[in-house]
């Protein structure tokens, strides 16, 4: 009797665990959302062509039109990068994961 109950409880636990692991499927992508790699390339190209943002390494990742920017740059550059990404056609939202980095100080020449 104990073996039978243990076996039944094992099956119930397995069913509950597998049911809890199933997630709802994501809705199908629209034509605009399926172009995430093209959108990431467009944002990267715009950042690289800007005379200020090209001096910094800004990571760009895109999921369903939502752009995530990463890297380290001064606040002014972060704001500029966000503006460039925001004005790129196809961008739905921006997530700023960039960290602050003070502008590099110019060191006087040594004698």
C-alpha positions as protocol buffer text, in pm:
chain_id: "A"
residue {
  index: 1
  type: UNK
  ca { x: 0 y: 0 z: 0 }
}
residue {
  index: 2
  type: UNK
  ca { x: 281 y: 244 z: 87 }
}
residue {
  index: 3
  type: UNK
  ca { x: 456 y: 176 z: -244 }
}
residue {
  index: 4
  type: UNK
  ca { x: 135 y: 247 z: -433 }
}
residue {
  index: 5
  type: UNK
  ca { x: 76 y: 579 z: -253 }
}
residue {
  index: 6
  type: UNK
  ca { x: 438 y: 682 z: -302 }
}
residue {
  index: 7
  type: UNK
  ca { x: 416 y: 602 z: -671 }
}
residue {
  index: 8
  type: UNK
  ca { x: 92 y: 799 z: -708 }
}
residue {
  index: 9
  type: UNK
  ca { x: 235 y: 1096 z: -519 }
}
residue {
  index: 10
  type: UNK
  ca { x: 544 y: 1082 z: -743 }
}
residue {
  index: 11
  type: UNK
  ca { x: 327 y: 1094 z: -1055 }
}
residue {
  index: 12
  type: UNK
  ca { x: 121 y: 1382 z: -914 }
}
residue {
  index: 13
  type: UNK
  ca { x: 438 y: 1575 z: -829 }
}
residue {
  index: 14
  type: UNK
  ca { x: 578 y: 1516 z: -1179 }
}
residue {
  index: 15
  type: UNK
  ca { x: 255 y: 1633 z: -1342 }
}
residue {
  index: 16
  type: UNK
  ca { x: 237 y: 1945 z: -1124 }
}
residue {
  index: 17
  type: UNK
  ca { x: 602 y: 2033 z: -1189 }
}
residue {
  index: 18
  type: UNK
  ca { x: 569 y: 1991 z: -1563 }
}
residue {
  index: 19
  type: UNK
  ca { x: 246 y: 2191 z: -1570 }
}
residue {
  index: 20
  type: UNK
  ca { x: 414 y: 2472 z: -1377 }
}
residue {
  index: 21
  type: UNK
  ca { x: 704 y: 2482 z: -1621 }
}
residue {
  index: 22
  type: UNK
  ca { x: 488 y: 2537 z: -1926 }
}
residue {
  index: 23
  type: UNK
  ca { x: 473 y: 2902 z: -2026 }
}
residue {
  index: 24
  type: UNK
  ca { x: 224 y: 3067 z: -2252 }
}
residue {
  index: 25
  type: UNK
  ca { x: 345 y: 3100 z: -2609 }
}
residue {
  index: 26
  type: UNK
  ca { x: 446 y: 3444 z: -2725 }
}
residue {
  index: 27
  type: UNK
  ca { x: 217 y: 3612 z: -2976 }
}
residue {
  index: 28
  type: UNK
  ca { x: 339 y: 3596 z: -3334 }
}
residue {
  index: 29
  type: UNK
  ca { x: 580 y: 3865 z: -3444 }
}
residue {
  index: 30
  type: UNK
  ca { x: 464 y: 4138 z: -3674 }
}
residue {
  index: 31
  type: UNK
  ca { x: 670 y: 4227 z: -3980 }
}
residue {
  index: 32
  type: UNK
  ca { x: 825 y: 4523 z: -3794 }
}
residue {
  index: 33
  type: UNK
  ca { x: 914 y: 4313 z: -3491 }
}
residue {
  index: 34
  type: UNK
  ca { x: 1075 y: 4037 z: -3694 }
}
residue {
  index: 35
  type: UNK
  ca { x: 1337 y: 4282 z: -3815 }
}
residue {
  index: 36
  type: UNK
  ca { x: 1518 y: 4314 z: -3481 }
}
residue {
  index: 37
  type: UNK
  ca { x: 1859 y: 4239 z: -3628 }
}
residue {
  index: 38
  type: UNK
  ca { x: 1807 y: 4501 z: -3899 }
}
residue {
  index: 39
  type: UNK
  ca { x: 1689 y: 4751 z: -3639 }
}
residue {
  index: 40
  type: UNK
  ca { x: 1995 y: 4682 z: -3420 }
}
residue {
  index: 41
  type: UNK
  ca { x: 2218 y: 4736 z: -3723 }
}
residue {
  index: 42
  type: UNK
  ca { x: 2043 y: 5065 z: -3802 }
}
residue {
  index: 43
  type: UNK
  ca { x: 2088 y: 5194 z: -3445 }
}
residue {
  index: 44
  type: UNK
  ca { x: 2455 y: 5086 z: -3440 }
}
residue {
  index: 45
  type: UNK
  ca { x: 2515 y: 5258 z: -3774 }
}
residue {
  index: 46
  type: UNK
  ca { x: 2360 y: 5582 z: -3650 }
}
residue {
  index: 47
  type: UNK
  ca { x: 2563 y: 5571 z: -3329 }
}
residue {
  index: 48
  type: UNK
  ca { x: 2883 y: 5504 z: -3527 }
}
residue {
  index: 49
  type: UNK
  ca { x: 2815 y: 5794 z: -3765 }
}
residue {
  index: 50
  type: UNK
  ca { x: 2762 y: 6045 z: -3483 }
}
residue {
  index: 51
  type: UNK
  ca { x: 3086 y: 6235 z: -3406 }
}
residue {
  index: 52
  type: UNK
  ca { x: 3031 y: 6216 z: -3028 }
}
residue {
  index: 53
  type: UNK
  ca { x: 2885 y: 5869 z: -2971 }
}
residue {
  index: 54
  type: UNK
  ca { x: 3138 y: 5700 z: -3201 }
}
residue {
  index: 55
  type: UNK
  ca { x: 3408 y: 5769 z: -2940 }
}
residue {
  index: 56
  type: UNK
  ca { x: 3242 y: 5524 z: -2697 }
}
residue {
  index: 57
  type: UNK
  ca { x: 3149 y: 5159 z: -2708 }
}
residue {
  index: 58
  type: UNK
  ca { x: 2770 y: 5145 z: -2690 }
}
residue {
  index: 59
  type: UNK
  ca { x: 2615 y: 4801 z: -2693 }
}
residue {
  index: 60
  type: UNK
  ca { x: 2285 y: 4766 z: -2878 }
}
residue {
  index: 61
  type: UNK
  ca { x: 2043 y: 4476 z: -2844 }
}
residue {
  index: 62
  type: UNK
  ca { x: 1687 y: 4463 z: -2972 }
}
residue {
  index: 63
  type: UNK
  ca { x: 1390 y: 4242 z: -2886 }
}
residue {
  index: 64
  type: UNK
  ca { x: 1059 y: 4307 z: -3057 }
}
residue {
  index: 65
  type: UNK
  ca { x: 1151 y: 4665 z: -3132 }
}
residue {
  index: 66
  type: UNK
  ca { x: 1264 y: 4739 z: -2776 }
}
residue {
  index: 67
  type: UNK
  ca { x: 1622 y: 4866 z: -2781 }
}
residue {
  index: 68
  type: UNK
  ca { x: 1860 y: 4813 z: -2488 }
}
residue {
  index: 69
  type: UNK
  ca { x: 2171 y: 5031 z: -2476 }
}
residue {
  index: 70
  type: UNK
  ca { x: 2468 y: 4924 z: -2264 }
}
residue {
  index: 71
  type: UNK
  ca { x: 2822 y: 5039 z: -2199 }
}
residue {
  index: 72
  type: UNK
  ca { x: 2990 y: 5321 z: -2009 }
}
residue {
  index: 73
  type: UNK
  ca { x: 2981 y: 5685 z: -2115 }
}
residue {
  index: 74
  type: UNK
  ca { x: 2938 y: 6032 z: -1967 }
}
residue {
  index: 75
  type: UNK
  ca { x: 2583 y: 6150 z: -1908 }
}
residue {
  index: 76
  type: UNK
  ca { x: 2582 y: 6378 z: -2214 }
}
residue {
  index: 77
  type: UNK
  ca { x: 2680 y: 6090 z: -2441 }
}
residue {
  index: 78
  type: UNK
  ca { x: 2422 y: 5862 z: -2283 }
}
residue {
  index: 79
  type: UNK
  ca { x: 2151 y: 6120 z: -2351 }
}
residue {
  index: 80
  type: UNK
  ca { x: 2274 y: 6163 z: -2707 }
}
residue {
  index: 81
  type: UNK
  ca { x: 2279 y: 5785 z: -2768 }
}
residue {
  index: 82
  type: UNK
  ca { x: 1926 y: 5752 z: -2630 }
}
residue {
  index: 83
  type: UNK
  ca { x: 1807 y: 6032 z: -2858 }
}
residue {
  index: 84
  type: UNK
  ca { x: 1970 y: 5873 z: -3163 }
}
residue {
  index: 85
  type: UNK
  ca { x: 1815 y: 5534 z: -3084 }
}
residue {
  index: 86
  type: UNK
  ca { x: 1475 y: 5689 z: -3012 }
}
residue {
  index: 87
  type: UNK
  ca { x: 1473 y: 5865 z: -3350 }
}
residue {
  index: 88
  type: UNK
  ca { x: 1555 y: 5548 z: -3541 }
}
residue {
  index: 89
  type: UNK
  ca { x: 1247 y: 5426 z: -3732 }
}
residue {
  index: 90
  type: UNK
  ca { x: 1106 y: 5105 z: -3585 }
}
residue {
  index: 91
  type: UNK
  ca { x: 1217 y: 5163 z: -3226 }
}
residue {
  index: 92
  type: UNK
  ca { x: 928 y: 5106 z: -2986 }
}
residue {
  index: 93
  type: UNK
  ca { x: 1104 y: 5168 z: -2654 }
}
residue {
  index: 94
  type: UNK
  ca { x: 1451 y: 5232 z: -2508 }
}
residue {
  index: 95
  type: UNK
  ca { x: 1604 y: 5070 z: -2201 }
}
residue {
  index: 96
  type: UNK
  ca { x: 1914 y: 5250 z: -2079 }
}
residue {
  index: 97
  type: UNK
  ca { x: 2154 y: 5010 z: -1911 }
}
residue {
  index: 98
  type: UNK
  ca { x: 2453 y: 5236 z: -1966 }
}
residue {
  index: 99
  type: UNK
  ca { x: 2665 y: 5331 z: -1669 }
}
residue {
  index: 100
  type: UNK
  ca { x: 2813 y: 5670 z: -1592 }
}
residue {
  index: 101
  type: UNK
  ca { x: 3170 y: 5735 z: -1681 }
}
residue {
  index: 102
  type: UNK
  ca { x: 3327 y: 6072 z: -1632 }
}
residue {
  index: 103
  type: UNK
  ca { x: 3491 y: 6226 z: -1940 }
}
residue {
  index: 104
  type: UNK
  ca { x: 3859 y: 6147 z: -1960 }
}
residue {
  index: 105
  type: UNK
  ca { x: 4075 y: 6420 z: -1817 }
}
residue {
  index: 106
  type: UNK
  ca { x: 4340 y: 6565 z: -2040 }
}
residue {
  index: 107
  type: UNK
  ca { x: 4676 y: 6508 z: -1880 }
}
residue {
  index: 108
  type: UNK
  ca { x: 4938 y: 6779 z: -1926 }
}
residue {
  index: 109
  type: UNK
  ca { x: 5251 y: 6665 z: -2105 }
}
residue {
  index: 110
  type: UNK
  ca { x: 5531 y: 6545 z: -1880 }
}
residue {
  index: 111
  type: UNK
  ca { x: 5869 y: 6713 z: -1894 }
}
